[in-house]
């Protein structure tokens, strides 16, 4: 990882507790996966995978995405 922006994203992804797409780990995961695939940086993809595992571990599956109606 030679790009300073990528290094900052990795640090932010490890630091934040927010899971969101726009301001949290999920957005960082997508950016790192995309960067890793675009530039052949396997280390970025590996870190993105680790962060995605963290997101999945912290998801609350008891809450429905459709409000009070559970599927």
C-alpha positions, 0 to 999 in steps of 0.5 A: 500500500503505497497510497497515503489515502489508502493508509488513512482509509485503513486506519479510519476503518480500524478506528471507527465503530460506525458500520454505515455505508456513507460514514463507516466501515462498510463504505471503507470496505467497498473503497478498499476492495475496489482499489485493491482489485483496480490496482492489484493490491491484494493486501488492500483486499485482505484488509477489506475482508477483515473489516467486512468480517468485523461489520458482519460480526456486529450486525444485529439480525434481530432488527428488520430492515422493514421496521416492525415487520419481520420477514 
